[in-house]
Amino acid sequence: MATWPAPNPGELTLYLLGNGVGESVILRLPGGETVVVDSAGRRTLKALQVLGVGAIDLLILTHPDLDHVSHLKPLLDQHHPRLTWTWPLYTSLRDFLIKQGGGSTNQRKLKDAYAQLDSLGMDERLGEMRAGMGLANVGGVELQALAPGQADVVKERRSWDRLLNPNHPNDLKLADFADELTKDAAPDDRPNVISLAVSMHWSGWRLLLGGDVEAGNDKLGWSGVLARLDQRGEAQLVEDLDVVKVAHHGSSGAWLDAAWDRHARTRPVKAALIAPFSCNHLPTGDVLTRLRTRAARLAISSASADARARAAGWSPLPSTAGENVVVLRLRADGTHEIEAFGDAKHYEQPPPVAAPSPPTATPTPTTAPSP
């Protein structure tokens, strides 16, 4: 990991981790502050060590899946975040199941993460975020939580009534969820319960870190994000974006055309970033193809989707030897640089193929009339 480029003063440097199961974004801000979005286990801990990070200025935990909150206890113990944003804790029945040490093997591993968050206490260091509540300025970088919305939280809590109320008219009982709650399964394209999404602005740059927010409908998911921002007159938070960390590892269920039409409203997004899960089909070929008309560059933090990216029409760029990571540098003068290291991959739109020129017509010789 010593091959990673160090952050330069005055630049915003984004490190995208995510080879295999874990996903994490580390941001080194122009003034030296550090923002960490999710934990990819030992990879995040090692990256922070190599980058010389002591305390984390803001830790954002988007949702309670093991690939986003792995090794949370040592992360909190070693780096003592000054401020922590989490999803609304105990929103779903699964949250309480995990806290009691139940569920699948992977879910039981999350019990320590919940206990560690509880130990922080609901003081100035820990805040449950949702749309319209999360606002922060760290080192001149403005951050705002765009999801989940109140409708997402209410939807999950209403599901409890259906499960726990024996008189509920819908015949839906805890037994119906027994298999789902106790089996270990890869996330592939299954929807998530709830997730944060965060907007970041600095020196004219607009970033969106999409967590695992799903497409949704009406007031839910990305549809709800757009509706709320329109209602509040804040649509600019998701329009003409420069950098987007694609939601849910590039799942088709997290893609919403209406949202991406806003992200690339007047020109393509400069960089779309994907941290793939270990499942063979995330990101999906459908998402990689749809990104072709909406992003100028694509960076993926492992090679697991290389064949699908090429099949979708992306042209690969050279990677540099080293640890698997995507590094994105943003500068105050409006320039930027993307590098892919190790197994990570970086792509660009292929140059347009010029239409072949029509063949030049050969004049037909004319025969002079006989005298």
C-alpha positions in Angstrom: 0.0 0.0 0.0 3.0 2.2 0.1 2.6 2.8 -3.6 -0.6 4.8 -3.0 0.0 8.5 -3.8 -0.2 10.8 -0.8 -2.8 13.5 -0.8 -1.5 17.0 -1.8 -2.3 20.0 0.3 -5.1 22.1 -1.2 -6.6 19.1 -3.1 -9.6 16.9 -2.3 -8.4 13.3 -2.7 -10.8 10.4 -2.8 -9.7 6.9 -2.3 -12.2 4.2 -3.4 -11.7 0.8 -1.7 -13.7 -2.3 -2.4 -12.1 -5.4 -3.6 -14.3 -8.3 -2.8 -16.8 -7.9 0.1 -16.0 -4.6 1.7 -16.7 -1.1 0.4 -15.2 2.1 1.8 -14.5 5.7 0.6 -11.7 7.7 2.3 -11.6 11.5 1.6 -8.6 13.6 2.5 -9.8 17.2 2.4 -7.7 20.2 1.2 -6.9 21.2 4.8 -5.8 17.7 5.9 -9.2 16.7 7.4 -10.4 13.1 6.9 -13.9 11.9 6.0 -14.6 8.1 5.9 -17.7 6.7 4.3 -18.3 3.1 5.5 -15.7 0.5 6.6 -14.3 -2.3 4.4 -12.7 -4.0 7.4 -9.0 -4.4 7.6 -8.5 -2.6 4.3 -9.9 0.6 5.6 -7.8 0.3 8.8 -4.6 -0.3 6.8 -5.4 2.5 4.4 -5.8 5.0 7.2 -2.5 3.8 8.7 -0.6 4.2 5.4 -2.2 7.7 4.9 -1.1 8.7 8.3 -4.6 9.4 9.6 -5.1 9.8 13.4 -8.6 10.9 14.3 -11.3 10.8 11.7 -13.1 14.1 11.4 -16.4 12.6 10.1 -17.3 8.9 9.9 -20.4 8.2 7.8 -22.0 4.7 8.1 -24.6 4.4 5.4 -26.5 1.2 6.4 -26.2 -1.9 8.5 -24.7 -4.4 6.1 -21.5 -6.3 6.9 -19.8 -5.0 3.7 -20.2 -1.4 4.9 -19.6 -1.7 8.7 -17.0 -4.5 8.9 -14.5 -4.1 11.8 -16.3 -1.1 13.1 -15.1 -1.6 16.7 -11.3 -1.3 15.9 -12.1 1.6 13.5 -13.8 3.5 16.3 -11.2 2.5 19.0 -8.2 3.5 16.9 -9.4 6.6 15.1 -11.9 8.2 17.6 -14.2 9.9 15.1 -15.0 13.5 16.1 -18.5 13.1 14.5 -20.3 10.0 13.3 -23.4 9.9 11.1 -25.3 6.7 10.9 -28.5 5.5 9.3 -31.5 5.8 11.5 -30.7 3.1 14.0 -33.3 0.4 14.8 -35.5 1.3 11.9 -36.1 -2.3 10.9 -36.9 -5.5 12.6 -33.6 -6.8 11.3 -31.8 -4.1 13.4 -33.3 -5.4 16.6 -32.7 -9.0 15.6 -29.0 -8.2 15.1 -28.7 -6.4 18.4 -30.0 -9.5 20.1 -27.5 -11.6 18.3 -29.9 -13.4 16.0 -30.3 -13.8 12.3 -27.8 -15.3 9.9 -24.2 -15.9 10.7 -23.2 -12.6 9.0 -25.9 -10.7 10.8 -24.7 -12.1 14.1 -21.3 -10.6 13.3 -22.9 -7.2 13.3 -23.9 -7.4 17.0 -20.6 -5.9 18.1 -21.0 -3.0 15.6 -24.3 -2.1 17.2 -22.9 -2.4 20.7 -20.0 -0.1 19.8 -22.4 2.5 18.4 -24.5 2.3 21.5 -21.5 2.9 23.6 -20.9 6.2 21.9 -24.2 7.5 23.2 -26.5 9.9 21.4 -24.4 12.9 22.1 -22.6 15.4 19.8 -20.4 12.6 18.4 -23.1 10.4 17.1 -26.1 11.4 15.1 -28.8 9.4 13.3 -29.1 11.0 9.9 -32.0 11.3 7.4 -32.8 13.6 4.6 -33.1 17.3 5.7 -31.4 16.6 9.0 -27.7 15.9 8.2 -25.7 19.1 7.5 -22.0 19.6 8.2 -19.1 21.7 7.0 -15.7 19.9 7.4 -12.7 21.8 6.3 -14.7 23.9 3.9 -16.4 20.9 2.4 -20.2 21.1 2.7 -22.0 17.7 3.3 -25.7 17.1 3.3 -27.7 13.8 3.8 -30.1 13.3 1.0 -31.5 9.9 2.0 -33.2 8.2 3.7 -36.3 10.2 3.9 -39.1 10.1 6.5 -41.2 8.0 4.1 -38.4 5.3 4.0 -38.3 5.2 7.8 -42.1 5.1 8.1 -42.3 2.3 5.6 -40.0 0.1 7.5 -41.6 0.7 10.8 -45.1 0.1 9.4 -43.9 -3.3 8.3 -43.5 -4.1 12.0 -47.2 -3.7 12.5 -47.9 -6.3 9.8 -45.4 -8.7 11.4 -46.2 -8.2 15.1 -49.9 -7.5 15.1 -51.9 -10.7 15.0 -55.1 -8.8 14.0 -53.6 -7.1 11.0 -55.8 -7.8 8.0 -52.8 -8.8 5.8 -51.8 -12.4 6.4 -48.1 -11.6 6.9 -46.4 -13.1 10.0 -42.8 -13.4 11.3 -42.7 -17.0 10.1 -42.9 -15.7 6.5 -39.6 -14.0 7.1 -37.8 -16.8 8.9 -35.8 -17.9 5.9 -34.8 -14.4 4.9 -33.7 -13.5 8.4 -31.6 -16.6 9.1 -29.9 -17.5 5.8 -26.6 -16.1 4.6 -26.9 -14.7 1.1 -24.9 -12.5 -1.2 -26.5 -9.1 -1.8 -26.6 -9.4 -5.6 -29.6 -7.4 -6.7 -31.7 -7.7 -3.5 -33.0 -4.3 -2.2 -31.6 -2.8 0.9 -33.6 -1.9 4.0 -32.4 1.6 4.2 -29.3 3.7 3.4 -27.8 7.1 3.6 -26.8 9.1 0.5 -24.6 12.1 0.9 -24.0 15.2 -1.2 -20.6 17.0 -1.0 -19.7 20.4 -2.4 -16.3 22.0 -2.5 -14.8 24.8 -4.7 -17.4 24.3 -7.4 -17.1 20.5 -7.4 -20.3 18.5 -6.8 -20.1 14.9 -5.5 -22.7 12.4 -4.6 -21.9 9.3 -2.6 -25.0 7.1 -3.2 -24.6 4.4 -0.4 -27.0 1.6 -1.3 -30.1 3.7 -1.9 -32.6 1.9 -4.1 -34.5 3.4 -7.0 -37.8 3.4 -5.1 -41.0 5.0 -6.2 -43.3 7.9 -5.2 -41.7 9.1 -1.9 -39.2 6.3 -1.5 -35.6 5.8 -2.5 -34.1 8.0 -5.3 -37.7 8.9 -6.4 -38.3 10.3 -3.0 -34.9 12.2 -3.0 -35.9 14.0 -6.2 -39.4 14.8 -5.0 -38.1 16.3 -1.7 -35.4 18.3 -3.4 -37.8 19.7 -5.9 -40.2 20.6 -3.1 -37.5 22.4 -1.1 -36.0 24.2 -4.2 -32.7 22.3 -3.8 -32.6 20.3 -7.0 -29.1 21.6 -7.7 -27.8 19.1 -5.2 -28.2 16.3 -7.7 -27.9 18.2 -11.0 -24.8 18.5 -13.2 -22.7 16.4 -10.9 -19.0 15.9 -11.3 -18.5 12.7 -9.3 -21.0 10.0 -8.4 -20.3 6.9 -6.4 -22.8 4.6 -8.0 -25.3 3.2 -5.5 -25.5 -0.5 -4.4 -22.4 -1.7 -6.2 -24.0 -0.9 -9.6 -27.2 -2.8 -9.0 -30.0 -2.4 -11.5 -32.5 -2.1 -8.6 -30.6 1.1 -7.5 -30.7 2.7 -10.9 -33.2 5.4 -11.7 -33.2 7.0 -15.1 -34.9 10.2 -13.7 -32.0 10.7 -11.2 -29.2 10.1 -13.7 -30.9 12.4 -16.2 -30.5 15.1 -13.5 -26.9 14.1 -12.6 -25.9 14.5 -16.3 -28.4 17.3 -17.0 -26.3 19.4 -19.3 -23.1 17.3 -19.7 -21.8 13.9 -18.6 -20.7 13.3 -15.1 -16.9 13.5 -15.1 -16.4 10.3 -13.1 -18.7 7.5 -12.1 -17.2 5.3 -9.4 -18.2 1.7 -8.6 -17.1 -0.6 -5.7 -18.3 -4.0 -6.9 -19.4 -6.7 -4.5 -17.9 -10.2 -4.9 -21.0 -11.4 -6.7 -20.2 -12.0 -10.4 -22.9 -9.8 -11.8 -22.6 -6.6 -9.8 -22.3 -4.1 -11.3 -24.8 -5.3 -13.9 -24.2 -5.0 -17.6 -27.4 -3.0 -17.8 -26.0 -0.3 -15.4 -22.6 -0.2 -17.1 -24.4 0.3 -20.5 -26.7 3.1 -19.1 -23.7 4.9 -17.7 -22.2 5.2 -21.2 -24.5 8.1 -22.0 -24.2 9.8 -18.7 -20.5 9.6 -17.6 -17.3 10.5 -19.3 -15.1 8.2 -17.2 -15.7 5.1 -15.2 -13.6 3.7 -12.4 -14.1 0.3 -10.7 -12.2 -0.7 -7.7 -11.6 -4.3 -8.8 -11.3 -6.3 -12.1 -14.4 -8.4 -11.4 -16.5 -6.5 -13.9 -13.9 -5.8 -16.5 -15.4 -8.1 -19.1 -18.8 -6.5 -18.6 -17.4 -3.0 -18.8 -15.7 -3.8 -22.1 -18.9 -5.5 -23.4 -20.8 -2.3 -22.5 -18.5 -0.3 -24.7 -16.0 1.2 -22.2 -12.4 1.6 -23.4 -9.9 0.5 -20.7 -7.1 2.8 -19.6 -3.7 1.7 -18.1 -3.6 0.9 -14.4 -0.5 1.4 -12.2 1.0 -1.4 -10.1 0.2 -1.3 -6.4 -2.6 -1.9 -3.9 -6.1 -2.2 -5.3 -7.6 1.3 -5.1 -9.1 4.1 -7.3 -7.6 7.6 -6.5 -9.4 10.7 -7.6 -7.9 14.1 -7.2 -10.0 17.3 -7.4 -8.3 20.7 -7.5 -9.6 24.2 -6.9 -8.6 25.3 -10.4 -11.2 22.9 -11.8 -8.8 20.2 -13.0 -8.9 16.6 -11.9 -7.0 13.3 -12.2 -8.1 9.7 -11.9 -5.7 6.8 -11.3 -6.4 3.1 -10.9 -3.9 0.9 -9.0 -3.5 -2.8 -8.8 -6.6 -4.7 -9.7 -8.7 -1.6 -10.0 -9.8 -0.5 -13.5 -10.3 2.8 -15.2 -12.2 3.4 -18.4 -13.2 6.2 -20.8 -15.7 6.7 -23.5 -14.3 5.4 -26.8 -13.7 8.1 -29.4 -16.5 8.5 -31.8 -16.1 6.6 -35.0 -16.1 8.9 -38.0 -18.7 8.0 -40.5 -17.0 6.7 -43.7 -16.9 9.2 -46.5 -19.1 8.3 -49.4 -17.1 6.9 -52.3 -16.2 9.4 -55.0 -18.2 8.7 -58.1 -16.1 7.8 -61.1 -17.3 9.8 -64.1 -18.6 7.7 -66.8 -16.7 8.3 -70.0 -18.8 9.6 -72.8 -18.4 8.5 -76.4 -18.4 11.2 -78.9 -21.1 10.7 -81.4 -20.0 9.4 -84.8 -19.9 12.1 -87.5 
